[in-house]
Amino acid sequence: MQTFGRGKKEPHRPHQRSILRNVIEFLQSNRKAHSIKDIGKAIHVNLSREINVISRLRNHERVEAVDEGFRYKPEIANIFNKQQLCAEICRINKGLCKEALEDAYVGADEDLQALIDEGRVFTIRNSEKKENMYFGVPTPIVIHEEIKKLWLSIKVPREADVNQELIKSGQLKQSTITRANTYKAQKRGIVKRKKGPRKKQKRGIRLTNVHMLEKHEWLRDLQKKSRRG
């Protein structure tokens, strides 16, 4: 083993990526602000000496710099309990992925499963992203009895009566109604569509025995007429 200075061995220093991963895991498990010194004690590293790690922590999307320390920043912020978790799921109509929901706060995975068991949340497998998406169960709309009675008391006029009133007021023509009724009847198969007369197509006479034209002049005239027609 190579020695440095006064014959002491070089102390073992973990890789910067390993330090960064350990810091994020610690912050993720302890959702509050921690000083650099406290974080270093927790992961057994003198973090104040790791300038590059501290710089990467300040720019990390899942870490928030607070005073002289750091705090974990989940993708779904400001969610701390089951009720808030349920409200957030119901608010996002496009659904939320499992990973982001379980990362909202410590214990969110258990609350998410409880919401499914209670029937307040359901999940669908996204075949493209290969992940589970969670959606809120819509709250049923309660209609008061007075509204129901009012709705049932309103008499809806027949379509024919409405059309007659529109004709009287000049907003609709009788021919338009007739065409619409005929189209509906044809679509249902009640009235057959009238087929117009087929046009006769003139066919030209094609002679295959060309050598006969040389003997008979009337055949040449007949061929010329057929080409013109």
BALOBA-1460 file (C-alpha; in Angstrom, 3 decimals):
// residues 229
<rec num="1" residu="m" x="0.000" y="0.000" z="0.000"/>
<rec num="2" residu="q" x="1.390" y="3.388" z="-1.013"/>
<rec num="3" residu="t" x="1.783" y="5.902" z="1.827"/>
<rec num="4" residu="f" x="1.656" y="9.688" z="1.865"/>
<rec num="5" residu="g" x="3.075" y="12.402" z="4.155"/>
<rec num="6" residu="r" x="4.369" y="10.984" z="7.426"/>
<rec num="7" residu="g" x="3.833" y="7.398" z="6.502"/>
<rec num="8" residu="k" x="0.053" y="7.375" z="7.056"/>
<rec num="9" residu="k" x="-2.187" y="5.484" z="4.674"/>
<rec num="10" residu="e" x="-4.518" y="7.474" z="2.446"/>
<rec num="11" residu="p" x="-7.995" y="7.432" z="4.013"/>
<rec num="12" residu="h" x="-10.669" y="5.705" z="1.962"/>
<rec num="13" residu="r" x="-13.081" y="8.160" z="0.324"/>
<rec num="14" residu="p" x="-16.280" y="6.887" z="-1.296"/>
<rec num="15" residu="h" x="-17.054" y="7.864" z="-4.856"/>
<rec num="16" residu="q" x="-18.919" y="11.143" z="-5.384"/>
<rec num="17" residu="r" x="-21.857" y="9.402" z="-7.049"/>
<rec num="18" residu="s" x="-22.179" y="7.105" z="-4.062"/>
<rec num="19" residu="i" x="-22.126" y="10.090" z="-1.693"/>
<rec num="20" residu="l" x="-24.751" y="11.892" z="-3.752"/>
<rec num="21" residu="r" x="-27.008" y="8.827" z="-3.768"/>
<rec num="22" residu="n" x="-26.646" y="8.376" z="0.000"/>
<rec num="23" residu="v" x="-27.483" y="12.025" z="0.650"/>
<rec num="24" residu="i" x="-30.643" y="11.894" z="-1.478"/>
<rec num="25" residu="e" x="-31.781" y="8.639" z="0.150"/>
<rec num="26" residu="f" x="-31.253" y="10.184" z="3.587"/>
<rec num="27" residu="l" x="-33.217" y="13.322" z="2.686"/>
<rec num="28" residu="q" x="-35.966" y="11.216" z="1.116"/>
<rec num="29" residu="s" x="-36.375" y="9.210" z="4.323"/>
<rec num="30" residu="n" x="-36.213" y="12.297" z="6.583"/>
<rec num="31" residu="r" x="-38.530" y="14.933" z="5.143"/>
<rec num="32" residu="k" x="-37.209" y="18.070" z="6.757"/>
<rec num="33" residu="a" x="-34.311" y="20.478" z="6.305"/>
<rec num="34" residu="h" x="-30.907" y="19.195" z="7.420"/>
<rec num="35" residu="s" x="-27.604" y="21.022" z="7.718"/>
<rec num="36" residu="i" x="-24.572" y="19.852" z="5.759"/>
<rec num="37" residu="k" x="-22.961" y="18.813" z="9.035"/>
<rec num="38" residu="d" x="-25.969" y="16.686" z="10.102"/>
<rec num="39" residu="i" x="-26.181" y="15.039" z="6.695"/>
<rec num="40" residu="g" x="-22.476" y="14.216" z="6.825"/>
<rec num="41" residu="k" x="-22.868" y="12.588" z="10.259"/>
<rec num="42" residu="a" x="-25.812" y="10.518" z="9.043"/>
<rec num="43" residu="i" x="-23.940" y="9.096" z="6.038"/>
<rec num="44" residu="h" x="-20.528" y="9.034" z="7.765"/>
<rec num="45" residu="v" x="-18.866" y="11.452" z="5.358"/>
<rec num="46" residu="n" x="-17.279" y="14.847" z="5.892"/>
<rec num="47" residu="l" x="-19.695" y="16.455" z="3.440"/>
<rec num="48" residu="s" x="-18.222" y="19.962" z="3.824"/>
<rec num="49" residu="r" x="-15.119" y="18.742" z="1.967"/>
<rec num="50" residu="e" x="-17.150" y="17.393" z="-0.979"/>
<rec num="51" residu="i" x="-17.494" y="20.620" z="-2.937"/>
<rec num="52" residu="n" x="-18.589" y="18.903" z="-6.151"/>
<rec num="53" residu="v" x="-21.283" y="16.889" z="-4.347"/>
<rec num="54" residu="i" x="-22.650" y="20.020" z="-2.685"/>
<rec num="55" residu="s" x="-22.744" y="21.789" z="-6.061"/>
<rec num="56" residu="r" x="-24.659" y="18.888" z="-7.632"/>
<rec num="57" residu="l" x="-27.097" y="18.841" z="-4.711"/>
<rec num="58" residu="r" x="-27.894" y="22.525" z="-5.282"/>
<rec num="59" residu="n" x="-28.818" y="21.765" z="-8.912"/>
<rec num="60" residu="h" x="-30.627" y="18.458" z="-8.298"/>
<rec num="61" residu="e" x="-34.322" y="18.369" z="-9.246"/>
<rec num="62" residu="r" x="-35.227" y="16.393" z="-6.113"/>
<rec num="63" residu="v" x="-33.274" y="18.542" z="-3.651"/>
<rec num="64" residu="e" x="-34.056" y="22.009" z="-2.329"/>
<rec num="65" residu="a" x="-31.354" y="24.215" z="-0.836"/>
<rec num="66" residu="v" x="-32.491" y="25.661" z="2.498"/>
<rec num="67" residu="d" x="-30.251" y="28.121" z="4.429"/>
<rec num="68" residu="e" x="-27.037" y="26.169" z="5.097"/>
<rec num="69" residu="g" x="-28.517" y="22.769" z="4.329"/>
<rec num="70" residu="f" x="-30.818" y="20.761" z="2.092"/>
<rec num="71" residu="r" x="-34.310" y="19.297" z="2.028"/>
<rec num="72" residu="y" x="-35.927" y="16.655" z="-0.188"/>
<rec num="73" residu="k" x="-38.276" y="18.010" z="-2.890"/>
<rec num="74" residu="p" x="-40.798" y="15.429" z="-4.196"/>
<rec num="75" residu="e" x="-42.349" y="15.685" z="-7.638"/>
<rec num="76" residu="i" x="-45.780" y="16.232" z="-6.058"/>
<rec num="77" residu="a" x="-45.165" y="18.966" z="-3.498"/>
<rec num="78" residu="n" x="-47.176" y="20.097" z="-0.449"/>
<rec num="79" residu="i" x="-48.939" y="16.755" z="0.087"/>
<rec num="80" residu="f" x="-48.592" y="15.422" z="3.622"/>
<rec num="81" residu="n" x="-51.516" y="13.050" z="4.385"/>
<rec num="82" residu="k" x="-54.102" y="10.709" z="2.880"/>
<rec num="83" residu="q" x="-56.828" y="13.317" z="2.414"/>
<rec num="84" residu="q" x="-54.507" y="15.649" z="0.542"/>
<rec num="85" residu="l" x="-53.253" y="12.718" z="-1.524"/>
<rec num="86" residu="c" x="-56.809" y="11.769" z="-2.517"/>
<rec num="87" residu="a" x="-57.671" y="15.375" z="-3.381"/>
<rec num="88" residu="e" x="-54.607" y="15.667" z="-5.623"/>
<rec num="89" residu="i" x="-55.453" y="12.447" z="-7.474"/>
<rec num="90" residu="c" x="-59.038" y="13.617" z="-8.047"/>
<rec num="91" residu="r" x="-57.815" y="17.027" z="-9.230"/>
<rec num="92" residu="i" x="-55.595" y="15.666" z="-12.015"/>
<rec num="93" residu="n" x="-57.925" y="14.204" z="-14.661"/>
<rec num="94" residu="k" x="-55.108" y="12.679" z="-16.725"/>
<rec num="95" residu="g" x="-53.998" y="10.528" z="-13.788"/>
<rec num="96" residu="l" x="-50.826" y="10.311" z="-11.726"/>
<rec num="97" residu="c" x="-48.181" y="7.614" z="-11.801"/>
<rec num="98" residu="k" x="-47.529" y="5.367" z="-8.823"/>
<rec num="99" residu="e" x="-43.898" y="6.387" z="-8.381"/>
<rec num="100" residu="a" x="-44.712" y="10.091" z="-8.028"/>
<rec num="101" residu="l" x="-47.580" y="9.449" z="-5.599"/>
<rec num="102" residu="e" x="-45.627" y="7.141" z="-3.323"/>
<rec num="103" residu="d" x="-42.784" y="9.674" z="-3.237"/>
<rec num="104" residu="a" x="-45.042" y="12.518" z="-2.049"/>
<rec num="105" residu="y" x="-44.331" y="11.832" z="1.645"/>
<rec num="106" residu="v" x="-43.185" y="9.048" z="3.927"/>
<rec num="107" residu="g" x="-45.990" y="6.487" z="4.209"/>
<rec num="108" residu="a" x="-47.771" y="7.596" z="1.020"/>
<rec num="109" residu="d" x="-47.591" y="4.057" z="-0.395"/>
<rec num="110" residu="e" x="-49.738" y="2.727" z="2.475"/>
<rec num="111" residu="d" x="-52.243" y="5.577" z="2.174"/>
<rec num="112" residu="l" x="-52.465" y="5.016" z="-1.589"/>
<rec num="113" residu="q" x="-53.340" y="1.360" z="-1.076"/>
<rec num="114" residu="a" x="-55.903" y="2.359" z="1.583"/>
<rec num="115" residu="l" x="-57.585" y="4.736" z="-0.897"/>
<rec num="116" residu="i" x="-57.872" y="1.897" z="-3.417"/>
<rec num="117" residu="d" x="-59.355" y="-0.443" z="-0.781"/>
<rec num="118" residu="e" x="-61.876" y="2.248" z="0.186"/>
<rec num="119" residu="g" x="-62.963" y="2.639" z="-3.449"/>
<rec num="120" residu="r" x="-61.975" y="6.307" z="-3.650"/>
<rec num="121" residu="v" x="-59.173" y="5.708" z="-6.166"/>
<rec num="122" residu="f" x="-58.726" y="3.239" z="-9.023"/>
<rec num="123" residu="t" x="-55.720" y="2.334" z="-11.144"/>
<rec num="124" residu="i" x="-55.184" y="1.544" z="-14.838"/>
<rec num="125" residu="r" x="-52.085" y="0.055" z="-16.430"/>
<rec num="126" residu="n" x="-50.532" y="2.319" z="-19.073"/>
<rec num="127" residu="s" x="-49.368" y="-0.053" z="-21.822"/>
<rec num="128" residu="e" x="-47.117" y="2.555" z="-23.462"/>
<rec num="129" residu="k" x="-45.249" y="3.796" z="-20.381"/>
<rec num="130" residu="k" x="-45.470" y="0.395" z="-18.612"/>
<rec num="131" residu="e" x="-46.632" y="1.958" z="-15.352"/>
<rec num="132" residu="n" x="-49.771" y="2.169" z="-13.229"/>
<rec num="133" residu="m" x="-51.784" y="5.392" z="-13.430"/>
<rec num="134" residu="y" x="-54.112" y="6.386" z="-10.587"/>
<rec num="135" residu="f" x="-57.430" y="8.226" z="-10.972"/>
<rec num="136" residu="g" x="-60.001" y="9.523" z="-8.529"/>
<rec num="137" residu="v" x="-63.482" y="7.997" z="-8.476"/>
<rec num="138" residu="p" x="-65.950" y="10.735" z="-9.539"/>
<rec num="139" residu="t" x="-68.265" y="11.928" z="-6.790"/>
<rec num="140" residu="p" x="-71.907" y="11.165" z="-7.694"/>
<rec num="141" residu="i" x="-74.071" y="14.221" z="-8.371"/>
<rec num="142" residu="v" x="-77.014" y="14.468" z="-5.976"/>
<rec num="143" residu="i" x="-80.195" y="15.842" z="-7.606"/>
<rec num="144" residu="h" x="-82.846" y="17.185" z="-5.241"/>
<rec num="145" residu="e" x="-86.385" y="15.858" z="-5.507"/>
<rec num="146" residu="e" x="-87.738" y="19.321" z="-6.361"/>
<rec num="147" residu="i" x="-85.509" y="19.478" z="-9.430"/>
<rec num="148" residu="k" x="-86.654" y="16.007" z="-10.510"/>
<rec num="149" residu="k" x="-90.329" y="16.951" z="-10.158"/>
<rec num="150" residu="l" x="-89.798" y="20.166" z="-12.092"/>
<rec num="151" residu="w" x="-88.036" y="18.279" z="-14.880"/>
<rec num="152" residu="l" x="-90.809" y="15.701" z="-15.153"/>
<rec num="153" residu="s" x="-93.535" y="18.366" z="-15.101"/>
<rec num="154" residu="i" x="-92.219" y="20.095" z="-18.215"/>
<rec num="155" residu="k" x="-94.058" y="18.870" z="-21.307"/>
<rec num="156" residu="v" x="-91.747" y="18.399" z="-24.263"/>
<rec num="157" residu="p" x="-93.517" y="19.106" z="-27.598"/>
<rec num="158" residu="r" x="-93.478" y="16.589" z="-30.428"/>
<rec num="159" residu="e" x="-91.032" y="17.096" z="-33.283"/>
<rec num="160" residu="a" x="-93.878" y="17.516" z="-35.757"/>
<rec num="161" residu="d" x="-95.429" y="20.308" z="-33.666"/>
<rec num="162" residu="v" x="-92.081" y="22.090" z="-33.404"/>
<rec num="163" residu="n" x="-91.610" y="21.876" z="-37.176"/>
<rec num="164" residu="q" x="-95.070" y="23.340" z="-37.814"/>
<rec num="165" residu="e" x="-94.359" y="26.279" z="-35.529"/>
<rec num="166" residu="l" x="-91.066" y="26.903" z="-37.301"/>
<rec num="167" residu="i" x="-92.836" y="26.851" z="-40.677"/>
<rec num="168" residu="k" x="-95.452" y="29.336" z="-39.453"/>
<rec num="169" residu="s" x="-92.751" y="31.718" z="-38.205"/>
<rec num="170" residu="g" x="-90.857" y="31.443" z="-41.503"/>
<rec num="171" residu="q" x="-87.759" y="29.870" z="-39.957"/>
<rec num="172" residu="l" x="-88.159" y="26.572" z="-41.800"/>
<rec num="173" residu="k" x="-89.433" y="25.431" z="-45.192"/>
<rec num="174" residu="q" x="-91.766" y="22.501" z="-45.768"/>
<rec num="175" residu="s" x="-89.485" y="21.192" z="-48.506"/>
<rec num="176" residu="t" x="-86.621" y="20.942" z="-46.015"/>
<rec num="177" residu="i" x="-88.733" y="18.802" z="-43.674"/>
<rec num="178" residu="t" x="-89.905" y="16.634" z="-46.568"/>
<rec num="179" residu="r" x="-86.338" y="15.948" z="-47.693"/>
<rec num="180" residu="a" x="-85.280" y="15.164" z="-44.131"/>
<rec num="181" residu="n" x="-88.161" y="12.745" z="-43.619"/>
<rec num="182" residu="t" x="-87.455" y="11.043" z="-46.947"/>
<rec num="183" residu="y" x="-83.784" y="10.629" z="-46.044"/>
<rec num="184" residu="k" x="-84.685" y="9.107" z="-42.664"/>
<rec num="185" residu="a" x="-87.122" y="6.712" z="-44.307"/>
<rec num="186" residu="q" x="-84.555" y="5.630" z="-46.871"/>
<rec num="187" residu="k" x="-81.970" y="5.095" z="-44.163"/>
<rec num="188" residu="r" x="-84.382" y="2.855" z="-42.250"/>
<rec num="189" residu="g" x="-85.240" y="0.945" z="-45.412"/>
<rec num="190" residu="i" x="-88.899" y="2.029" z="-45.433"/>
<rec num="191" residu="v" x="-88.701" y="3.811" z="-48.795"/>
<rec num="192" residu="k" x="-86.609" y="2.480" z="-51.625"/>
<rec num="193" residu="r" x="-84.464" y="4.881" z="-53.549"/>
<rec num="194" residu="k" x="-85.528" y="5.494" z="-57.107"/>
<rec num="195" residu="k" x="-82.969" y="4.439" z="-59.598"/>
<rec num="196" residu="g" x="-82.689" y="6.527" z="-62.725"/>
<rec num="197" residu="p" x="-82.605" y="5.008" z="-66.201"/>
<rec num="198" residu="r" x="-79.300" y="3.526" z="-67.121"/>
<rec num="199" residu="k" x="-77.516" y="5.210" z="-69.971"/>
<rec num="200" residu="k" x="-76.787" y="3.009" z="-72.922"/>
<rec num="201" residu="q" x="-73.172" y="2.963" z="-73.872"/>
<rec num="202" residu="k" x="-72.255" y="2.723" z="-77.499"/>
<rec num="203" residu="r" x="-69.726" y="0.094" z="-78.234"/>
<rec num="204" residu="g" x="-67.477" y="0.407" z="-81.174"/>
<rec num="205" residu="i" x="-67.102" y="-2.508" z="-83.563"/>
<rec num="206" residu="r" x="-63.676" y="-4.028" z="-83.393"/>
<rec num="207" residu="l" x="-62.567" y="-6.107" z="-86.335"/>
<rec num="208" residu="t" x="-60.025" y="-8.782" z="-85.735"/>
<rec num="209" residu="n" x="-59.759" y="-10.063" z="-89.310"/>
<rec num="210" residu="v" x="-57.863" y="-7.100" z="-90.703"/>
<rec num="211" residu="h" x="-57.063" y="-8.892" z="-93.928"/>
<rec num="212" residu="m" x="-60.767" y="-8.786" z="-94.882"/>
<rec num="213" residu="l" x="-60.619" y="-4.971" z="-95.148"/>
<rec num="214" residu="e" x="-58.488" y="-5.238" z="-98.236"/>
<rec num="215" residu="k" x="-61.173" y="-7.260" z="-100.080"/>
<rec num="216" residu="h" x="-64.308" y="-5.436" z="-98.922"/>
<rec num="217" residu="e" x="-64.439" y="-1.624" z="-98.971"/>
<rec num="218" residu="w" x="-67.689" y="-1.498" z="-96.922"/>
<rec num="219" residu="l" x="-65.847" y="-3.072" z="-93.987"/>
<rec num="220" residu="r" x="-63.333" y="-0.212" z="-93.926"/>
<rec num="221" residu="d" x="-66.159" y="2.356" z="-93.866"/>
<rec num="222" residu="l" x="-67.825" y="0.479" z="-91.006"/>
<rec num="223" residu="q" x="-64.632" y="0.469" z="-88.962"/>
<rec num="224" residu="k" x="-64.164" y="4.253" z="-89.437"/>
<rec num="225" residu="k" x="-67.725" y="4.935" z="-88.247"/>
<rec num="226" residu="s" x="-67.275" y="2.779" z="-85.161"/>
<rec num="227" residu="r" x="-64.133" y="4.704" z="-84.174"/>
<rec num="228" residu="r" x="-65.897" y="8.058" z="-84.544"/>
<rec num="229" residu="g" x="-68.883" y="6.926" z="-82.473"/>
